């Protein structure tokens, strides 16, 4: 059996090495923390100057180029009539009219709409001077909670213009001459969801403006 009998010199060297390792241990996290603190911060998102023409008025705003038209209308221009529903282009609550055509504003970037005429529900009419479609919705109770109503109205106004321009739909029998019928209205408005289920009243409002008997 080997007898453990270290010399004084060897014992001091071993003790010093062990003590140094213990002392250095707590310093490692601090060194790592300093390296993290000194790491460069990510650059702030660049902004662009965007000129938008909304409801006949020009607005110049600085935007992150990734900002949607919907968020710009609501958060920057404070036109809160346009609603944020699914934010995926599925419900139609954010529908606005651009150059006479209806679009879901949550699926387009604000920078893409420079030079275009944007119309929101606020631009169609006012409580004292309502658009015929707005008046028809009031007359026929084409809403309940009202959340989807701005999108429904904007969509309905542009939809009737599509029919006048001869744009066919999935249910159009004669592609050369689309007719204004309740069947066409239902198909063309299928992208606007009303969770309250006021569809029959909405159809009555649209039919009245179009001059079609249900």
HELIX and SHEET records of a PDB file:
HELIX    1   1 UNK A    8  UNK A   37  1                                  30    
HELIX    2   2 UNK A   69  UNK A   71  1                                   3    
HELIX    3   3 UNK A   72  UNK A   76  3                                   5    
HELIX    4   4 UNK A  105  UNK A  107  5                                   3    
HELIX    5   5 UNK A  110  UNK A  113  5                                   4    
HELIX    6   6 UNK A  121  UNK A  124  1                                   4    
HELIX    7   7 UNK A  132  UNK A  139  1                                   8    
HELIX    8   8 UNK A  149  UNK A  164  1                                  16    
HELIX    9   9 UNK A  182  UNK A  188  1                                   7    
HELIX   10  10 UNK A  199  UNK A  210  1                                  12    
SHEET    1   A 5 UNK A  57  UNK A  64  0                                        
SHEET    2   A 5 UNK A  47  UNK A  54 -1                                        
SHEET    3   A 5 UNK A 117  UNK A 119  1                                        
SHEET    4   A 5 UNK A  95  UNK A  98 -1                                        
SHEET    5   A 5 UNK A 101  UNK A 104 -1                                        
END                                                                             
